[in-house]
């Protein structure tokens, strides 16, 4: 079991590293709730049953937000005029706003989970973030 926990820890650290490829700036250390593999979050942080239920709930909320976001982006690309550079610029600004909304929502959900972490879980999160040179987010209590 110890080997399995170590492997999960390394896999999670690599996932953080890959999902947050550096751009020369320190980026927030996100958990990626609503992503493809929330079971990895459960294993790495050894979430209890109550935490797992919250994770599942918030993951579902985020997936609904993602679907709404995809629909709004599709509508933007399908309906926004794209004939002139000015129109393309306006469309790109609208797209950037949509993208920022989704990023903000994702971080808010990550912070919800961090808020119910116990001290040991949060310290593990800090360690992983430091390993991949990311800025840990603060817990909201």
FENMOFEN-V200883 format. One record per residue. OMEGA is omega as a letter, one per 30 degrees, with the letter a starting at -180 (999 if undefined). NEAR is the number of other ideal C-beta (glycine too) atoms within 12 Angstrom. D_FIRST is the distance of its C-alpha to the first C-alpha in whole Angstrom. Layout:
OMEGA_NEAR_D_FIRST, OMEGA_NEAR_D_FIRST
This chain:
l_9_0, l_8_4, l_9_5, l_13_5, l_16_6, l_14_9, l_16_10, l_25_11, a_25_12, l_20_14, l_21_15, l_35_16, l_27_18, l_18_20, l_30_21, a_36_23, a_21_24, a_15_26, a_25_27, a_26_29, a_14_30, l_16_33, a_9_36, l_7_37, l_11_37, a_15_34, l_22_32, l_27_31, a_34_27, a_34_26, l_44_23, l_31_25, a_38_25, l_32_27, a_25_25, a_14_24, l_20_20, l_32_20, l_20_16, l_28_15, l_39_17, a_25_15, a_25_11, a_32_12, l_33_14, a_23_13, l_31_16, a_16_17, a_11_19, l_14_22, l_25_21, l_21_20, l_17_23, l_25_25, l_37_23, l_23_24, a_21_28, l_33_28, l_31_27, l_18_29, a_22_32, l_32_31, l_23_32, l_18_35, l_25_36, l_27_35, l_16_37, l_18_40, l_26_40, l_17_40, a_15_43, l_22_45, l_24_44, l_15_45, l_16_48, a_25_49, a_18_49, a_12_51, a_13_54, l_23_54, a_16_57, a_18_56, a_10_60, l_11_60, l_11_58, l_13_59, l_16_57, l_17_54, l_15_54, l_18_54, l_24_51, l_19_49, l_16_49, l_23_49, l_23_46, l_16_44, l_18_45, l_27_43, a_20_40, l_15_40, a_20_40, l_27_37, l_22_35, l_19_36, l_26_35, l_31_31, l_27_31, l_25_33, l_37_30, a_38_27, l_27_29, l_27_29, l_40_25, a_37_25, l_22_27, l_26_25, l_33_22, a_19_22, a_12_22, l_14_19, a_27_18, l_26_21, l_17_21, l_30_18, l_39_20, a_23_23, l_21_21, l_33_20, l_29_24, l_18_25, a_21_23, l_28_25, l_21_28, a_31_28, l_20_30, l_29_28, l_27_29, l_18_30, l_20_29, a_16_32, 999_10_32
